[in-house]
Amino acid sequence: MAFVYLALAIVAEVVATSALKATDGFTRPGPSLVVVAGYVIAFYMLSLVLRTIPVGIAYAIWAGLGIVLVALVGVLAYGQRPDPPAVLGIGLIVTGVVVIQLFSRVSAH
């Protein structure tokens, strides 16, 4: 179940972060509510994950996949195209998460 909770935490965080731009400095109530609710759900789900998965591993996966997904939302929803160094950096983050999952003894498999 920990990885289901982690997936829900990631999705909620991506939704919340992606909605930040639409809040216009928290002056628009609808998007602002989405941001607050998304982060509440994300952190609650992350707290459940930490019962099983070590905090460093859970956070690395959460942050790494969140970065990739938010960058993808930026491309699709806002037309924000990452340049080659940004793509390389995101690729290195993904590589780091994969290395942790495949080779770390600390990771919860």
C-alpha positions as CSV (number, residue, x, y, z in Angstrom):
1,M,0.0,0.0,0.0
2,A,2.9,2.4,0.6
3,F,3.6,2.8,-3.1
4,V,-0.1,3.5,-3.7
5,Y,0.0,6.2,-1.1
6,L,3.1,7.5,-2.6
7,A,1.6,7.7,-6.1
8,L,-1.4,9.5,-4.6
9,A,0.9,11.9,-2.8
10,I,2.8,12.6,-6.0
11,V,-0.4,13.2,-8.1
12,A,-1.9,15.5,-5.4
13,E,1.4,17.5,-5.2
14,V,1.6,17.8,-9.0
15,V,-2.0,19.0,-9.2
16,A,-1.4,21.6,-6.4
17,T,1.9,22.8,-7.8
18,S,0.5,23.1,-11.3
19,A,-2.5,25.1,-10.0
20,L,-0.2,27.7,-8.3
21,K,0.2,29.7,-11.5
22,A,-3.6,30.0,-11.8
23,T,-4.0,31.4,-8.3
24,D,-2.6,34.8,-9.4
25,G,-0.9,35.3,-6.1
26,F,-3.7,33.5,-4.2
27,T,-6.2,36.2,-5.4
28,R,-8.4,33.6,-7.2
29,P,-10.3,31.4,-4.7
30,G,-10.9,28.4,-7.0
31,P,-7.4,27.7,-7.9
32,S,-6.2,28.7,-4.4
33,L,-8.5,26.0,-2.9
34,V,-7.1,23.4,-5.4
35,V,-3.6,24.3,-4.2
36,V,-4.3,24.1,-0.5
37,A,-6.4,20.9,-0.8
38,G,-3.7,19.3,-3.1
39,Y,-0.9,20.0,-0.6
40,V,-3.0,18.8,2.4
41,I,-3.7,15.5,0.5
42,A,-0.1,15.2,-0.6
43,F,1.4,15.6,2.8
44,Y,-1.2,13.3,4.5
45,M,-0.5,10.6,1.9
46,L,3.3,11.1,2.4
47,S,2.9,10.7,6.1
48,L,1.3,7.3,5.5
49,V,4.1,6.4,3.2
50,L,6.7,7.1,5.9
51,R,5.2,4.3,8.1
52,T,6.9,1.9,5.7
53,I,9.4,3.6,3.4
54,P,12.4,5.5,4.9
55,V,12.0,9.3,4.6
56,G,15.0,9.9,2.4
57,I,13.9,7.3,-0.1
58,A,10.2,8.3,-0.1
59,Y,11.1,12.0,-0.5
60,A,13.6,11.3,-3.3
61,I,10.9,9.4,-5.3
62,W,8.2,12.0,-4.4
63,A,10.4,15.0,-5.4
64,G,11.9,13.3,-8.5
65,L,8.7,12.2,-10.1
66,G,7.0,15.4,-9.0
67,I,9.7,17.4,-10.9
68,V,9.2,15.4,-14.0
69,L,5.5,15.5,-13.9
70,V,5.3,19.3,-13.2
71,A,7.7,19.9,-16.0
72,L,5.4,17.9,-18.3
73,V,2.4,19.9,-17.1
74,G,4.4,23.1,-17.8
75,V,5.0,21.9,-21.4
76,L,1.4,20.8,-22.0
77,A,-0.6,23.4,-20.1
78,Y,1.6,26.5,-20.2
79,G,3.8,25.9,-23.3
80,Q,7.0,26.1,-21.2
81,R,9.6,24.2,-23.2
82,P,12.7,23.1,-21.2
83,D,16.0,23.7,-22.8
84,P,18.6,20.9,-23.2
85,P,20.3,21.5,-19.9
86,A,17.0,21.4,-18.1
87,V,16.1,18.1,-19.9
88,L,19.5,16.7,-18.9
89,G,19.0,17.7,-15.3
90,I,15.6,16.2,-15.2
91,G,17.0,13.0,-16.7
92,L,19.7,12.9,-14.0
93,I,17.0,13.2,-11.3
94,V,15.1,10.3,-12.9
95,T,18.3,8.3,-13.1
96,G,19.0,8.9,-9.4
97,V,15.5,7.7,-8.4
98,V,16.0,4.5,-10.5
99,V,19.4,3.9,-9.0
100,I,17.9,4.2,-5.5
101,Q,15.1,1.8,-6.3
102,L,17.3,-0.8,-8.0
103,F,20.5,-0.8,-6.0
104,S,19.9,0.8,-2.5
105,R,19.5,-1.5,0.4
106,V,17.7,1.3,2.2
107,S,14.9,1.3,-0.4
108,A,11.7,-0.5,0.5
109,H,11.3,-3.1,-2.3
